[in-house]
């Protein structure tokens, strides 16, 4: 059993994309119960199985599901920009590299996150644990 806050630094929701690296709702709740946080992963293969749905909007949908299961204070940025590793390691459409991070925040607003919740996802939720 964890003795402190658990951080899953690069994970998404298995209920939206069924890959082993993504977390089940049960795992999300367990991380919440430690006071921890989950960092969103931008790698296209962990967002949706269908290439047409591998978008910044769908990544925001992962954040919305996490917030529904755990509360928005447990969602953070974890990103996994690996395009430098070659083909097949790209981020989702609209977030192919780190210069496009703002696109996620446009989509987070679109799916209903408040300015305060978006600030938490951007930095405060992770800093709360690291302090």
PyMOL commands that set and color helices and strands:
alter all, ss='L'
color gray80, all
select helices_A, chain A and resi 25-33+44-46+51-53+56-70+72-74+83-85+98-100+102-110+115-130
alter helices_A, ss='H'
color red, helices_A
select strands_A, chain A and resi 7-8+37-40+75-77
alter strands_A, ss='S'
color yellow, strands_A
deselect
rebuild
show_as cartoon
